[in-house]
Amino acid sequence: MRYGVIGTGWIAKSFIDGARQICASEFTAVYSRTTESGNKFAAENNIGTVYTDINEFANGDFDAVYIASPNSLHYEQSKLMLENGKHVICEKPITVEPRELRELQTLAEKNGLIYVEAIMYMFNPARNLLKDAVSRIGRITSAHFDFSQLSSKYPAYLRGELPNIFNPKFATGCLMDLGIYCIYAVIDLFGMPEKITACAHFMESGADGSGTATLLYLDKLVTVTYSKLGQDRLGSQIFGDEGTVKIESVSKLVNISLTDNKGKVHEIIGDVPKETLMGYEALGFEHFIENPNDCHYRTMKQRAVQVSDVMKQIREICGIEFR
């Protein structure tokens, strides 16, 4: 598969490394706003062609595009790529607004293209192991999912700078960056909730630095917490009357264990390198291109819409705005 890449950050490099590791994918072009950053990224990642004009890039000689630009650009860049016949795998959140996602899913289907969100959870083989473990702990009445990770950009913010991740005009913030992983797990495991409540703590920039949401079901209550201003050390847990499932990382689905009511710990999966997890995304994406009627692709499109709808509700409840 021949790829073009939009974005020159660390996440783009991780995707390239993972794809080459698992799929032997070919990366032929990169788009950057500046020649300097584009040339540097191309040299470091053995990419032959650099574009600084997005329209010229859209007509480049490659089959698919990996998009890792600021969230606020995902919709317009994905649309341009789909209009020019490119398959698209776009970093989370795939779009800011649910209506944008539905529009682009329709466009992709019309043009016979694959359009999917680059979310590790849904591509990870450990997803099925997690579901099996959850089925073994009896009746579930509560669960808690957390993704709190002290941002590497926080010191710059404290110095008076405004990194993109803390700048609302780029549609970023903690919910969009980290909370989305928790919401994916909740919706995938338990379906859509009956009721949602939520609140957020805002930084001086206007971005949400941390937040919490509760998702009420007829038979259970699920809480979600997320922060870019502190580091989680406990992980996430799902509580059943026959045992508890613990997940160290809800984003990577690593170091998952099941503890039964006798206190015996059963390891489900250990650690997995980040590049391998990114490689699973490329592997799944390329599989969908070859098998567009795959039932998992339909599931992924449905989950993306459901998660986008829930994220929209949480933002409205909390008063999170992008400007």
Secondary structure, 3 states (H helix, E strand, C coil): CEEEEECCCHHHHHHHHHHHHHCCCEEEEEECCCHHHHHHHHHHHCCCEEECCHHHHHCCCCCEEEECCCHHHHHHHHHHHHHCCCEEEEECCCCCCHHHHHHHHHHHHHCCCCEEEECHHHHCCHHHHHHHHHCCCCCEEEEEEEEECCCCCHHHHHCCCCCHHHCHHHCCCHHHHHHHHHHHHHHHHHCCCCEEEEEEEECCCCCEEEEEEEEECCCCEEEEEEECCCCCCCCEEEEECCEEEEEEECCCCEEEEEEECCCCEEEEECCCCHHHHHHHHHHHHHHHHHCCCCHHHHHHHHHHHHHHHHHHHHHHHHCCCCC
